[in-house]
Amino acid sequence: MSRSGFNQYGWGQLILQFPIKTRLRYRFSPRIPGALITLFCMAICIKLGLWQYDKAQQKQALQALYSQYLHAKPSPLPLQLNNAEAWRYRRVTVEGEYEPRYQVFLDNQVSHELAGYHVITPLRIRNTQQYVLVNRGWVPAMPEHRELPTIITPTGPQRVTGQVWVPSTRYYTLGKSDPKQWDAVWQNMDMQRYAALVPFAISPVIIRLDTDSQAGGFDRDWPQPAERIGMHLSYAYQWFGFAFAALAIYVYLSIVPANSPTPPQEKPAS
């Protein structure tokens, strides 16, 4: 089309009436203090998210180990356990007699949405002076928490079969207790403290009594490591979401109208 034809159809006038706007209405104007605060908040949130994700991975590994030994044939419990961690969740069997004098009520245990205790009783291994603790299961607490439930402990030789539980060495306690004074109610199962208080040698592990054992057990709906994996993952994703939200808020607040005055620190030197 020739130039005269272009003007003939009025395209030139149309372009003059509707000019193309190329100037942006907004601009990105970051601030150094805001950037530093945002980076700090993102680093904290990401670190907390990775911490929760790592805890979920650890629980997943423990659940795989738990499932591996859940239906395995029980092995005799060795008298000497140099590496207690190597026996975690293994099924073991041992014969002996209960010694209820040094029995422990492990507090803050919940079952069927009721508060109660785990009853942990030492067992003297047959033909030895070595003891091992047996977690006999859960019992409900009394209406008056200061009163302890009455526990019947079978006498005579017992055959105990169950999974090995290795108590954690990291725990939180609500109150302070004298480490040198015996107390029937314990907030956490501190194996070092227990070994220091009792007058006999004790194995560093605890046996969780099998559900079908007849060795004086109670409610034995044992918790599995995988029960809180979902909780840790949800917390991890939540912290990652906070990090993304902090970045999005910073970017949003840094976008200003193009005709807004430039901060003094951003003006070029004359």
Disulfide bonds with the S-S distance in Angstrom:
none
